């Protein structure tokens, strides 16, 4: 261990000496360069003095022009360019509109996302600064907004969780129109819905304010860090500071500043006002409890908003639009997945029924008749088309061959599960082998179709390995949901067309 430390110290010493030598050489070279430049300038000046007067004026004018051009180029290079919407963002907008059209063609409702695009354009052209107030239940958001904007219509409910939707309040700060949004807390009833609503409003806003009334819990810390990802001005406001004495308040504030300053979060302290109860003693000795309203103290927040408003909403518009488009994209992706899953469910159910009908006359499941036949191939084609994938990448013949081997190794397990499932359904379990084979084939095709759909969705390609892995994992599992689906199909088939005596005995009809 000691020799390692000695080697590290020696290496550090060598590096320091090398840097010192480089510094000396750099200084000498810089001095030599300046000396040469000075000599050239003196020589040029001597030559200029020997010229006629008019040539001296012409040379001076030319040098002034060159100096001006150089200064302009330097100014252009050093001055930050004005923010503008990137071309990629415009392309994202067009792509989203195209995807909405595809969803509408599939019969899916996209009115909420169309409204979001309309609202995006409306806010971009309004000239307003949008400020979203976030925070936990009863942190004081609504009361704080009332302190900033007395006309704010949000209600204050001491039970907590009173904000069921986003409430807006108009204000004018530094001659800048401002719209303040009171966002529901994540811990309210229907918390998941409110969490999505909160993130959507954060994406729409130019400025974010997170209100807390004490040191942040783990959940509040996570919420604040989510807001920090939007790369917007973010203010952490400590409300209800009347709870603390001066030393406690300053210690808490310093702690939060140290913790969140690396995230670009500014910490402020305010009091939205409160009502206190005091005991009043009357001259006759009577005592009564009276309420006394303490005024709000929000000057720090007002100054911070004033400074931001002075920059204007355009300063943050690019980031706001980008975040809104990204948030909208995530919603559309989820809806696309849901629509595909619903369509895949219909496709798999349809082919499972066909397999079960064919299995009524089959002696044993797992034969090449189905898994290597046209039925399974057609299933693969429809699922690939649903996901807009090229089926030739899948190698259907190889897939069905390997799937058949998996089925043959699990035939006994599948039949046992099918038999046990039928025993649980009076009336079906007495019908014999044909129905049991139908249930077994239903389990096989249901597993195969769902495995293909899951692999296509997760990998974005016709992945044979992923399909087979999912198929092998699901086949033979005693899944209650799958058994309910398959036996339900059996009931429907039997109700539509009762089985022949041969199928009741397990023979061919």
The 8 nearest C-alpha neighbors of each residue, nearest first, counted from 0:
[[1, 3, 2, 4, 5, 6, 7, 8],
 [2, 0, 4, 3, 5, 6, 7, 8],
 [1, 3, 5, 4, 0, 6, 7, 8],
 [4, 2, 6, 0, 1, 5, 7, 8],
 [3, 5, 7, 1, 2, 6, 8, 0],
 [6, 4, 2, 8, 3, 7, 9, 1],
 [7, 5, 9, 3, 8, 4, 10, 2],
 [6, 8, 4, 10, 5, 9, 11, 3],
 [9, 7, 11, 5, 6, 10, 4, 12],
 [10, 8, 6, 12, 11, 7, 5, 13],
 [9, 11, 7, 13, 12, 8, 6, 14],
 [10, 12, 8, 14, 9, 13, 7, 15],
 [11, 13, 9, 15, 10, 14, 8, 16],
 [14, 12, 10, 16, 15, 11, 17, 9],
 [13, 15, 17, 11, 12, 16, 18, 10],
 [16, 14, 12, 18, 17, 13, 11, 19],
 [17, 15, 19, 13, 18, 14, 20, 12],
 [16, 18, 14, 20, 19, 15, 13, 21],
 [19, 17, 21, 15, 16, 20, 22, 14],
 [18, 20, 16, 22, 17, 21, 15, 23],
 [19, 21, 17, 23, 22, 18, 24, 16],
 [22, 20, 18, 24, 19, 23, 25, 17],
 [21, 23, 19, 25, 20, 24, 18, 26],
 [24, 22, 26, 20, 25, 21, 27, 19],
 [23, 25, 21, 27, 26, 22, 28, 20],
 [26, 24, 22, 28, 23, 27, 21, 29],
 [25, 27, 29, 23, 24, 28, 30, 22],
 [28, 26, 30, 24, 29, 25, 31, 23],
 [27, 29, 31, 25, 30, 26, 24, 32],
 [30, 28, 32, 26, 27, 31, 25, 33],
 [31, 29, 27, 33, 32, 28, 26, 34],
 [30, 32, 28, 34, 29, 33, 27, 35],
 [33, 31, 29, 35, 34, 30, 28, 36],
 [34, 32, 36, 30, 35, 31, 37, 29],
 [35, 33, 31, 37, 32, 36, 30, 38],
 [36, 34, 38, 32, 37, 33, 31, 39],
 [35, 37, 33, 39, 38, 34, 40, 32],
 [36, 38, 34, 40, 35, 39, 33, 41],
 [39, 37, 35, 41, 40, 36, 42, 34],
 [38, 40, 42, 36, 41, 37, 43, 35],
 [39, 41, 43, 37, 42, 38, 44, 36],
 [42, 40, 44, 38, 43, 39, 37, 45],
 [41, 43, 39, 45, 40, 44, 38, 46],
 [42, 44, 40, 46, 41, 45, 47, 39],
 [43, 45, 47, 41, 46, 42, 40, 48],
 [46, 44, 42, 48, 47, 43, 41, 49],
 [45, 47, 43, 49, 44, 48, 42, 50],
 [46, 48, 44, 45, 49, 50, 43, 55],
 [49, 47, 45, 46, 50, 44, 55, 51],
 [48, 50, 46, 47, 45, 51, 55, 44],
 [51, 49, 47, 48, 54, 55, 52, 46],
 [52, 50, 54, 53, 55, 49, 48, 47],
 [51, 53, 55, 54, 56, 50, 48, 57],
 [52, 54, 56, 55, 51, 57, 50, 58],
 [55, 53, 57, 56, 52, 51, 58, 50],
 [54, 56, 52, 58, 53, 57, 59, 50],
 [57, 55, 59, 53, 54, 58, 60, 52],
 [58, 56, 54, 60, 59, 55, 61, 53],
 [59, 57, 61, 55, 60, 56, 54, 62],
 [58, 60, 56, 62, 57, 61, 55, 63],
 [61, 59, 63, 57, 62, 58, 56, 64],
 [60, 62, 58, 64, 63, 59, 57, 65],
 [61, 63, 65, 59, 60, 64, 66, 58],
 [62, 64, 66, 60, 61, 65, 67, 59],
 [65, 63, 67, 61, 66, 62, 68, 60],
 [66, 64, 62, 68, 67, 63, 69, 61],
 [65, 67, 63, 69, 64, 68, 62, 70],
 [68, 66, 70, 64, 69, 65, 63, 71],
 [69, 67, 71, 65, 70, 66, 64, 72],
 [70, 68, 66, 72, 67, 71, 65, 73],
 [69, 71, 73, 67, 68, 72, 74, 66],
 [72, 70, 74, 68, 73, 69, 75, 67],
 [73, 71, 75, 69, 74, 70, 76, 68],
 [72, 74, 70, 76, 71, 75, 77, 69],
 [75, 73, 71, 77, 72, 76, 78, 70],
 [76, 74, 72, 78, 73, 77, 71, 79],
 [75, 77, 73, 74, 78, 72, 79, 71],
 [76, 78, 74, 75, 73, 79, 72, 80],
 [77, 79, 75, 74, 76, 80, 73, 81],
 [80, 78, 77, 81, 76, 75, 82, 74],
 [79, 81, 82, 78, 75, 83, 76, 77],
 [82, 80, 83, 79, 314, 78, 313, 84],
 [83, 81, 80, 84, 317, 314, 313, 316],
 [82, 84, 85, 81, 317, 316, 80, 313],
 [83, 85, 317, 86, 88, 82, 89, 320],
 [84, 86, 88, 87, 83, 89, 317, 82],
 [87, 85, 89, 88, 90, 84, 91, 83],
 [86, 88, 90, 85, 89, 91, 84, 92],
 [89, 87, 91, 90, 85, 86, 92, 84],
 [90, 88, 92, 86, 91, 87, 93, 85],
 [89, 91, 87, 93, 88, 92, 94, 86],
 [92, 90, 88, 94, 89, 93, 95, 87],
 [93, 91, 89, 95, 90, 94, 88, 96],
 [92, 94, 90, 96, 95, 91, 97, 89],
 [93, 95, 91, 97, 92, 96, 90, 98],
 [96, 94, 98, 92, 97, 93, 91, 99],
 [95, 97, 99, 93, 98, 94, 100, 92],
 [98, 96, 94, 100, 95, 99, 93, 101],
 [99, 97, 101, 95, 100, 96, 94, 102],
 [100, 98, 96, 102, 101, 97, 103, 95],
 [99, 101, 103, 97, 98, 102, 104, 96],
 [102, 100, 98, 104, 99, 103, 97, 105],
 [103, 101, 99, 105, 107, 104, 100, 98],
 [102, 104, 106, 107, 100, 105, 101, 99],
 [103, 105, 101, 102, 106, 100, 107, 99],
 [106, 104, 102, 103, 107, 101, 338, 100],
 [107, 105, 103, 104, 102, 108, 101, 338],
 [106, 108, 103, 102, 105, 109, 104, 338],
 [107, 109, 110, 103, 106, 102, 111, 112],
 [110, 108, 112, 111, 113, 107, 99, 103],
 [109, 111, 113, 112, 108, 114, 115, 107],
 [112, 110, 114, 109, 113, 115, 108, 116],
 [113, 111, 115, 114, 109, 110, 116, 327],
 [114, 112, 110, 116, 115, 111, 109, 117],
 [113, 115, 117, 111, 112, 116, 110, 118],
 [116, 114, 112, 118, 113, 117, 119, 111],
 [117, 115, 119, 113, 118, 114, 112, 120],
 [116, 118, 114, 120, 119, 115, 121, 113],
 [117, 119, 121, 115, 116, 120, 122, 114],
 [120, 118, 116, 117, 122, 121, 115, 123],
 [119, 121, 123, 117, 118, 122, 124, 116],
 [122, 120, 118, 124, 119, 123, 125, 117],
 [121, 123, 125, 119, 124, 120, 118, 127],
 [122, 124, 120, 121, 125, 119, 126, 316],
 [123, 125, 122, 121, 126, 120, 127, 119],
 [126, 124, 122, 127, 123, 121, 120, 128],
 [125, 127, 124, 312, 128, 123, 122, 176],
 [128, 126, 176, 177, 125, 129, 312, 178],
 [127, 129, 177, 312, 178, 205, 176, 130],
 [130, 128, 204, 178, 205, 177, 179, 127],
 [129, 131, 206, 179, 204, 207, 205, 180],
 [132, 130, 180, 207, 179, 204, 208, 201],
 [133, 131, 208, 181, 180, 182, 209, 207],
 [134, 132, 209, 182, 208, 210, 131, 184],
 [135, 133, 210, 209, 184, 138, 211, 136],
 [134, 136, 184, 138, 185, 186, 137, 211],
 [135, 137, 184, 160, 138, 159, 186, 187],
 [138, 136, 159, 139, 135, 160, 157, 140],
 [139, 137, 211, 212, 136, 135, 140, 210],
 [138, 140, 137, 142, 141, 143, 238, 210],
 [141, 139, 143, 142, 138, 144, 210, 132],
 [140, 142, 144, 143, 139, 153, 145, 155],
 [141, 143, 145, 139, 144, 140, 271, 146],
 [144, 142, 271, 146, 140, 145, 141, 139],
 [143, 145, 147, 141, 146, 142, 148, 140],
 [146, 144, 149, 148, 142, 143, 147, 151],
 [145, 147, 143, 144, 148, 149, 271, 142],
 [148, 146, 144, 145, 149, 143, 297, 301],
 [147, 149, 145, 150, 151, 146, 144, 170],
 [150, 148, 145, 151, 146, 147, 144, 152],
 [149, 151, 148, 152, 145, 168, 169, 147],
 [152, 150, 168, 145, 149, 148, 153, 144],
 [153, 151, 150, 154, 168, 166, 145, 167],
 [154, 152, 151, 141, 166, 155, 162, 181],
 [155, 153, 156, 152, 141, 161, 162, 142],
 [154, 156, 141, 157, 142, 153, 161, 159],
 [157, 155, 158, 161, 159, 154, 160, 137],
 [158, 156, 159, 155, 137, 161, 160, 136],
 [159, 157, 156, 160, 161, 137, 155, 136],
 [160, 158, 137, 157, 136, 161, 156, 187],
 [161, 159, 187, 136, 162, 137, 158, 184],
 [160, 162, 156, 159, 163, 155, 154, 158],
 [163, 161, 183, 164, 160, 165, 182, 154],
 [164, 162, 161, 183, 165, 160, 193, 187],
 [165, 163, 162, 183, 166, 182, 193, 181],
 [164, 166, 182, 181, 180, 183, 167, 163],
 [165, 167, 181, 180, 153, 164, 168, 182],
 [168, 166, 180, 179, 181, 178, 165, 169],
 [167, 169, 179, 151, 178, 170, 180, 166],
 [170, 168, 178, 177, 179, 167, 171, 176],
 [169, 171, 177, 176, 178, 172, 148, 168],
 [170, 172, 176, 175, 177, 174, 173, 169],
 [171, 173, 175, 174, 305, 170, 176, 308],
 [174, 172, 175, 305, 309, 308, 171, 176],
 [175, 173, 172, 171, 176, 309, 308, 177],
 [174, 176, 172, 173, 171, 177, 308, 127],
 [177, 175, 171, 127, 170, 128, 172, 174],
 [176, 178, 128, 170, 127, 171, 129, 169],
 [177, 179, 169, 129, 168, 130, 128, 170],
 [178, 180, 130, 168, 167, 131, 129, 177],
 [181, 179, 131, 167, 166, 132, 182, 130],
 [180, 182, 166, 132, 165, 167, 131, 141],
 [181, 183, 165, 133, 132, 180, 197, 184],
 [184, 182, 162, 193, 164, 163, 165, 185],
 [185, 183, 135, 136, 186, 134, 187, 182],
 [184, 186, 194, 190, 187, 193, 135, 183],
 [187, 185, 190, 184, 136, 135, 188, 160],
 [188, 186, 160, 190, 185, 184, 189, 136],
 [187, 189, 190, 186, 160, 193, 185, 191],
 [190, 188, 192, 191, 187, 193, 186, 185],
 [189, 191, 193, 185, 187, 188, 186, 192],
 [192, 190, 194, 193, 189, 195, 185, 188],
 [193, 191, 195, 194, 190, 189, 196, 185],
 [192, 194, 196, 190, 195, 191, 185, 197],
 [195, 193, 191, 197, 185, 196, 192, 190],
 [196, 194, 198, 192, 193, 197, 199, 191],
 [195, 197, 193, 199, 194, 198, 200, 192],
 [198, 196, 194, 200, 195, 199, 193, 182],
 [199, 197, 201, 195, 200, 196, 202, 194],
 [200, 198, 196, 202, 201, 197, 195, 203],
 [199, 201, 203, 197, 202, 198, 196, 204],
 [202, 200, 198, 204, 199, 203, 197, 131],
 [201, 203, 323, 322, 199, 200, 204, 319],
 [202, 204, 200, 201, 323, 319, 199, 205],
 [205, 203, 129, 201, 206, 130, 202, 131],
 [204, 206, 129, 315, 319, 130, 128, 231],
 [205, 207, 130, 232, 204, 231, 233, 129],
 [208, 206, 233, 131, 130, 232, 132, 234],
 [207, 209, 234, 132, 233, 133, 235, 131],
 [208, 210, 133, 235, 134, 132, 236, 234],
 [209, 211, 134, 236, 133, 237, 138, 235],
 [212, 210, 237, 138, 213, 238, 134, 236],
 [211, 213, 238, 237, 138, 239, 210, 214],
 [214, 212, 211, 215, 237, 238, 239, 251],
 [213, 215, 216, 251, 212, 211, 255, 237],
 [216, 214, 219, 220, 213, 217, 211, 218],
 [215, 217, 219, 218, 220, 214, 221, 213],
 [216, 218, 220, 219, 221, 215, 222, 214],
 [219, 217, 221, 220, 216, 222, 215, 223],
 [220, 218, 222, 216, 221, 215, 217, 223],
 [219, 221, 217, 223, 218, 222, 215, 216],
 [220, 222, 218, 224, 219, 223, 225, 217],
 [223, 221, 219, 225, 220, 224, 218, 226],
 [224, 222, 220, 226, 225, 221, 219, 227],
 [223, 225, 227, 221, 226, 222, 220, 228],
 [226, 224, 222, 223, 227, 228, 221, 229],
 [225, 227, 223, 224, 228, 229, 222, 201],
 [228, 226, 224, 229, 225, 230, 223, 262],
 [229, 227, 230, 226, 225, 224, 231, 262],
 [228, 230, 227, 231, 226, 322, 202, 201],
 [231, 229, 228, 227, 232, 318, 226, 233],
 [230, 232, 229, 206, 233, 205, 207, 227],
 [233, 231, 206, 207, 234, 230, 205, 264],
 [234, 232, 207, 264, 208, 231, 206, 265],
 [235, 233, 208, 265, 264, 266, 236, 209],
 [234, 236, 266, 209, 265, 208, 267, 210],
 [237, 235, 267, 210, 268, 266, 209, 238],
 [238, 236, 268, 211, 212, 269, 267, 210],
 [237, 239, 212, 269, 270, 240, 211, 236],
 [240, 238, 270, 241, 212, 242, 271, 269],
 [239, 241, 242, 238, 270, 243, 269, 268],
 [240, 242, 239, 243, 270, 244, 238, 272],
 [243, 241, 240, 239, 244, 248, 212, 213],
 [244, 242, 241, 248, 240, 247, 245, 246],
 [243, 245, 247, 246, 248, 242, 241, 240],
 [244, 246, 248, 247, 249, 243, 250, 240],
 [247, 245, 249, 248, 244, 250, 243, 251],
 [248, 246, 250, 244, 249, 245, 243, 251],
 [247, 249, 245, 251, 246, 250, 243, 244],
 [248, 250, 252, 246, 251, 247, 253, 245],
 [251, 249, 247, 253, 252, 248, 246, 254],
 [252, 250, 254, 248, 249, 253, 247, 255],
 [251, 253, 249, 255, 254, 250, 256, 248],
 [254, 252, 256, 250, 255, 251, 249, 257],
 [253, 255, 251, 257, 252, 256, 250, 258],
 [256, 254, 258, 252, 257, 253, 259, 251],
 [255, 257, 253, 260, 259, 258, 254, 266],
 [258, 256, 254, 255, 260, 259, 253, 261],
 [259, 257, 255, 256, 260, 254, 261, 262],
 [258, 260, 262, 261, 256, 264, 257, 255],
 [259, 261, 263, 264, 262, 256, 257, 258],
 [262, 260, 259, 263, 258, 264, 257, 256],
 [263, 261, 260, 259, 264, 227, 224, 258],
 [262, 264, 260, 261, 265, 259, 233, 232],
 [265, 263, 260, 233, 262, 259, 234, 266],
 [264, 266, 234, 235, 260, 263, 267, 233],
 [265, 267, 235, 256, 236, 234, 264, 252],
 [268, 266, 236, 237, 235, 299, 265, 269],
 [267, 269, 237, 236, 238, 240, 299, 266],
 [270, 268, 297, 238, 296, 237, 240, 271],
 [269, 271, 239, 296, 238, 295, 272, 240],
 [270, 272, 295, 143, 142, 146, 296, 269],
 [273, 271, 295, 294, 270, 293, 296, 274],
 [272, 274, 293, 292, 275, 271, 294, 295],
 [273, 275, 292, 291, 293, 290, 276, 272],
 [276, 274, 291, 290, 292, 273, 277, 293],
 [275, 277, 290, 289, 291, 288, 274, 278],
 [276, 278, 289, 288, 290, 279, 275, 291],
 [277, 279, 288, 287, 289, 286, 280, 276],
 [280, 278, 287, 286, 288, 277, 281, 289],
 [279, 281, 286, 285, 284, 278, 287, 282],
 [282, 280, 285, 284, 283, 286, 279, 287],
 [283, 281, 284, 280, 285, 286, 279, 287],
 [282, 284, 281, 285, 280, 286, 279, 287],
 [285, 283, 281, 282, 280, 286, 279, 287],
 [284, 286, 281, 283, 280, 287, 282, 279],
 [287, 285, 280, 279, 281, 284, 278, 288],
 [288, 286, 279, 278, 289, 280, 285, 281],
 [287, 289, 278, 277, 279, 276, 290, 286],
 [290, 288, 277, 276, 278, 287, 291, 279],
 [289, 291, 276, 275, 277, 274, 292, 288],
 [290, 292, 275, 274, 276, 293, 289, 277],
 [293, 291, 274, 273, 294, 275, 290, 272],
 [292, 294, 273, 272, 274, 291, 295, 275],
 [295, 293, 272, 292, 296, 273, 271, 270],
 [294, 296, 272, 271, 270, 297, 146, 293],
 [295, 297, 270, 269, 298, 271, 294, 272],
 [298, 296, 269, 300, 299, 270, 295, 301],
 [297, 299, 301, 300, 296, 302, 269, 303],
 [300, 298, 302, 301, 297, 303, 267, 269],
 [299, 301, 303, 302, 297, 298, 304, 267],
 [300, 302, 298, 304, 299, 303, 305, 297],
 [301, 303, 305, 299, 300, 304, 298, 306],
 [304, 302, 300, 306, 305, 301, 299, 307],
 [305, 303, 307, 301, 306, 302, 308, 300],
 [304, 306, 302, 308, 303, 307, 301, 172],
 [305, 307, 309, 303, 304, 308, 302, 310],
 [308, 306, 304, 309, 310, 305, 303, 311],
 [309, 307, 305, 311, 310, 306, 304, 175],
 [308, 310, 306, 307, 311, 305, 173, 175],
 [311, 309, 308, 307, 314, 312, 306, 313],
 [310, 312, 308, 309, 313, 314, 128, 307],
 [313, 311, 128, 314, 315, 316, 127, 205],
 [314, 312, 316, 315, 311, 317, 126, 310],
 [313, 315, 312, 311, 316, 310, 82, 317],
 [316, 314, 313, 318, 312, 205, 317, 319],
 [317, 315, 313, 319, 318, 314, 312, 320],
 [318, 316, 320, 319, 84, 315, 321, 83],
 [317, 319, 321, 316, 320, 315, 322, 231],
 [318, 320, 316, 322, 317, 321, 203, 205],
 [321, 319, 323, 317, 322, 318, 324, 316],
 [320, 322, 318, 324, 319, 323, 317, 325],
 [323, 321, 325, 202, 319, 320, 324, 326],
 [324, 322, 202, 320, 326, 325, 321, 203],
 [323, 325, 327, 321, 322, 326, 328, 320],
 [326, 324, 328, 322, 327, 323, 321, 329],
 [327, 325, 323, 329, 328, 324, 322, 330],
 [326, 328, 324, 330, 325, 329, 323, 331],
 [327, 329, 325, 331, 326, 330, 324, 332],
 [328, 330, 332, 326, 327, 331, 333, 325],
 [331, 329, 333, 327, 328, 332, 334, 326],
 [330, 332, 334, 328, 333, 329, 335, 327],
 [331, 333, 335, 329, 330, 334, 328, 336],
 [334, 332, 336, 330, 331, 335, 337, 329],
 [333, 335, 337, 331, 336, 332, 338, 330],
 [336, 334, 332, 338, 337, 333, 331, 339],
 [337, 335, 333, 339, 334, 338, 340, 332],
 [336, 338, 334, 340, 335, 339, 341, 333],
 [337, 339, 335, 341, 340, 336, 334, 342],
 [340, 338, 342, 336, 341, 337, 343, 335],
 [341, 339, 343, 337, 342, 338, 344, 336],
 [340, 342, 344, 338, 339, 343, 337, 345],
 [341, 343, 339, 345, 344, 340, 338, 346],
 [344, 342, 340, 346, 345, 341, 339, 347],
 [345, 343, 341, 347, 342, 346, 340, 348],
 [344, 346, 348, 342, 343, 347, 349, 341],
 [347, 345, 343, 349, 348, 344, 342, 350],
 [346, 348, 344, 350, 448, 349, 345, 351],
 [349, 347, 351, 345, 346, 350, 344, 352],
 [348, 350, 346, 352, 347, 351, 345, 353],
 [351, 349, 353, 347, 352, 348, 354, 346],
 [350, 352, 348, 354, 444, 441, 353, 349],
 [351, 353, 355, 349, 350, 354, 348, 356],
 [354, 352, 350, 356, 355, 351, 357, 349],
 [353, 355, 351, 357, 352, 356, 358, 350],
 [354, 356, 437, 358, 352, 357, 353, 441],
 [355, 357, 353, 358, 354, 359, 352, 437],
 [356, 358, 354, 355, 359, 360, 353, 361],
 [359, 357, 361, 355, 437, 360, 356, 436],
 [360, 358, 433, 356, 357, 437, 361, 434],
 [359, 361, 507, 358, 508, 357, 433, 506],
 [362, 360, 358, 359, 363, 507, 436, 433],
 [361, 363, 360, 505, 506, 364, 436, 433],
 [364, 362, 361, 436, 365, 366, 358, 410],
 [365, 363, 366, 440, 436, 439, 410, 362],
 [364, 366, 406, 407, 403, 367, 410, 363],
 [367, 365, 368, 364, 369, 370, 363, 403],
 [366, 368, 371, 370, 369, 365, 372, 403],
 [367, 369, 366, 372, 370, 371, 365, 373],
 [370, 368, 372, 367, 371, 374, 375, 366],
 [369, 371, 367, 375, 372, 399, 403, 368],
 [372, 370, 399, 367, 369, 368, 400, 375],
 [373, 371, 369, 368, 374, 370, 375, 376],
 [372, 374, 376, 375, 377, 371, 369, 370],
 [373, 375, 377, 376, 372, 369, 378, 350],
 [374, 376, 378, 377, 370, 373, 372, 379],
 [375, 377, 373, 379, 378, 374, 380, 372],
 [376, 378, 380, 374, 375, 379, 373, 381],
 [377, 379, 375, 376, 381, 380, 374, 382],
 [378, 380, 376, 382, 377, 381, 383, 375],
 [381, 379, 377, 383, 378, 382, 384, 376],
 [380, 382, 384, 378, 383, 379, 385, 377],
 [381, 383, 385, 379, 384, 380, 378, 386],
 [382, 384, 388, 380, 386, 385, 381, 390],
 [385, 383, 387, 381, 386, 382, 388, 380],
 [384, 386, 382, 383, 387, 381, 339, 343],
 [385, 387, 383, 384, 388, 382, 455, 456],
 [388, 386, 384, 385, 383, 389, 382, 460],
 [389, 387, 383, 386, 384, 460, 390, 461],
 [390, 388, 391, 392, 383, 387, 461, 384],
 [389, 391, 392, 393, 383, 388, 380, 461],
 [392, 390, 393, 389, 394, 395, 461, 388],
 [391, 393, 390, 394, 389, 461, 462, 460],
 [392, 394, 461, 391, 390, 395, 463, 462],
 [395, 393, 397, 396, 391, 392, 398, 390],
 [396, 394, 398, 397, 393, 399, 376, 391],
 [397, 395, 399, 398, 394, 400, 371, 376],
 [398, 396, 400, 395, 399, 394, 401, 393],
 [397, 399, 395, 401, 396, 400, 402, 463],
 [400, 398, 402, 371, 396, 401, 397, 370],
 [399, 401, 397, 403, 402, 398, 396, 371],
 [400, 402, 404, 403, 398, 399, 397, 405],
 [401, 403, 399, 405, 404, 400, 398, 406],
 [404, 402, 406, 400, 401, 405, 399, 370],
 [403, 405, 407, 401, 406, 402, 408, 400],
 [404, 406, 402, 408, 403, 407, 409, 401],
 [405, 407, 403, 409, 404, 408, 365, 410],
 [408, 406, 404, 410, 409, 405, 365, 403],
 [407, 409, 405, 406, 410, 404, 411, 412],
 [408, 410, 406, 412, 407, 411, 413, 405],
 [411, 409, 413, 407, 412, 406, 408, 414],
 [412, 410, 414, 413, 409, 415, 408, 407],
 [411, 413, 415, 409, 410, 414, 475, 416],
 [412, 414, 410, 416, 475, 415, 411, 439],
 [415, 413, 417, 411, 416, 412, 439, 418],
 [414, 416, 412, 418, 417, 413, 411, 419],
 [417, 415, 419, 413, 414, 418, 420, 412],
 [418, 416, 414, 420, 415, 439, 419, 438],
 [419, 417, 415, 421, 420, 416, 414, 435],
 [418, 420, 416, 422, 421, 417, 415, 423],
 [421, 419, 417, 418, 423, 422, 416, 482],
 [420, 422, 428, 418, 423, 424, 419, 427],
 [423, 421, 428, 419, 420, 424, 418, 425],
 [422, 424, 421, 420, 425, 419, 428, 427],
 [423, 425, 421, 422, 427, 428, 426, 420],
 [426, 424, 427, 428, 423, 422, 429, 421],
 [425, 427, 428, 429, 424, 430, 421, 422],
 [428, 426, 429, 425, 430, 424, 421, 490],
 [427, 429, 421, 422, 430, 426, 425, 424],
 [430, 428, 427, 431, 426, 425, 422, 421],
 [429, 431, 503, 428, 427, 434, 432, 426],
 [432, 430, 503, 504, 429, 433, 505, 434],
 [431, 433, 505, 435, 434, 436, 504, 503],
 [434, 432, 505, 359, 502, 436, 435, 431],
 [433, 435, 437, 436, 432, 431, 359, 438],
 [434, 436, 432, 438, 437, 433, 417, 418],
 [437, 435, 439, 433, 434, 438, 358, 432],
 [436, 438, 355, 434, 358, 440, 435, 439],
 [437, 439, 441, 435, 436, 440, 417, 442],
 [440, 438, 436, 442, 441, 437, 417, 414],
 [441, 439, 443, 437, 442, 438, 355, 364],
 [442, 440, 438, 351, 444, 439, 443, 355],
 [441, 443, 439, 445, 440, 444, 446, 438],
 [444, 442, 440, 446, 441, 445, 447, 439],
 [445, 443, 447, 351, 441, 446, 442, 448],
 [444, 446, 442, 448, 443, 447, 441, 351],
 [447, 445, 443, 449, 444, 448, 450, 470],
 [448, 446, 444, 450, 445, 449, 470, 443],
 [449, 447, 451, 347, 445, 450, 446, 444],
 [448, 450, 452, 446, 451, 447, 453, 445],
 [451, 449, 447, 453, 469, 470, 466, 448],
 [452, 450, 466, 454, 448, 449, 453, 455],
 [451, 453, 449, 455, 450, 454, 456, 448],
 [452, 454, 450, 456, 451, 455, 457, 449],
 [453, 455, 451, 457, 466, 465, 456, 452],
 [456, 454, 452, 459, 460, 461, 453, 458],
 [457, 455, 453, 459, 454, 458, 452, 386],
 [456, 458, 454, 455, 459, 453, 460, 452],
 [459, 457, 460, 455, 456, 454, 462, 461],
 [460, 458, 455, 456, 457, 461, 388, 454],
 [461, 459, 455, 458, 462, 388, 456, 389],
 [462, 460, 393, 455, 392, 463, 390, 388],
 [461, 463, 465, 460, 464, 393, 466, 454],
 [462, 464, 466, 465, 393, 467, 461, 398],
 [465, 463, 467, 466, 462, 468, 398, 469],
 [464, 466, 468, 462, 454, 463, 467, 469],
 [467, 465, 463, 451, 454, 469, 450, 464],
 [468, 466, 470, 464, 469, 465, 471, 463],
 [469, 467, 465, 471, 470, 466, 464, 472],
 [468, 470, 472, 450, 466, 467, 471, 473],
 [471, 469, 467, 450, 473, 472, 468, 447],
 [470, 472, 468, 474, 469, 473, 467, 405],
 [473, 471, 469, 470, 474, 468, 476, 475],
 [472, 474, 470, 471, 476, 446, 469, 475],
 [475, 473, 471, 476, 472, 470, 446, 443],
 [474, 476, 413, 412, 473, 477, 409, 416],
 [477, 475, 473, 478, 474, 472, 416, 413],
 [476, 478, 475, 479, 416, 482, 481, 474],
 [479, 477, 481, 480, 476, 482, 475, 483],
 [478, 480, 482, 481, 483, 477, 484, 476],
 [479, 481, 483, 478, 482, 484, 485, 477],
 [480, 482, 484, 478, 483, 479, 485, 442],
 [483, 481, 479, 485, 484, 480, 486, 478],
 [482, 484, 480, 481, 486, 485, 487, 479],
 [485, 483, 481, 487, 482, 486, 480, 488],
 [484, 486, 488, 482, 487, 483, 441, 481],
 [487, 485, 489, 488, 483, 484, 482, 490],
 [486, 488, 490, 484, 485, 489, 483, 491],
 [489, 487, 491, 485, 486, 490, 492, 484],
 [490, 488, 486, 492, 487, 491, 493, 485],
 [489, 491, 487, 493, 488, 492, 494, 486],
 [490, 492, 488, 494, 489, 493, 495, 487],
 [493, 491, 489, 495, 494, 490, 496, 488],
 [494, 492, 497, 496, 490, 495, 491, 489],
 [493, 495, 491, 492, 496, 490, 497, 489],
 [494, 496, 492, 493, 491, 497, 490, 498],
 [497, 495, 493, 494, 492, 498, 491, 499],
 [496, 498, 493, 494, 499, 495, 492, 500],
 [499, 497, 502, 496, 493, 503, 500, 501],
 [498, 500, 502, 501, 508, 503, 497, 496],
 [499, 501, 503, 502, 504, 498, 508, 506],
 [500, 502, 506, 504, 499, 508, 503, 507],
 [503, 501, 433, 505, 506, 504, 499, 500],
 [504, 502, 431, 430, 500, 501, 505, 433],
 [505, 503, 501, 502, 431, 506, 432, 500],
 [504, 506, 432, 433, 502, 503, 431, 501],
 [507, 505, 501, 502, 504, 360, 508, 362],
 [508, 506, 360, 501, 502, 361, 505, 359],
 [507, 501, 360, 502, 499, 506, 500, 359]]
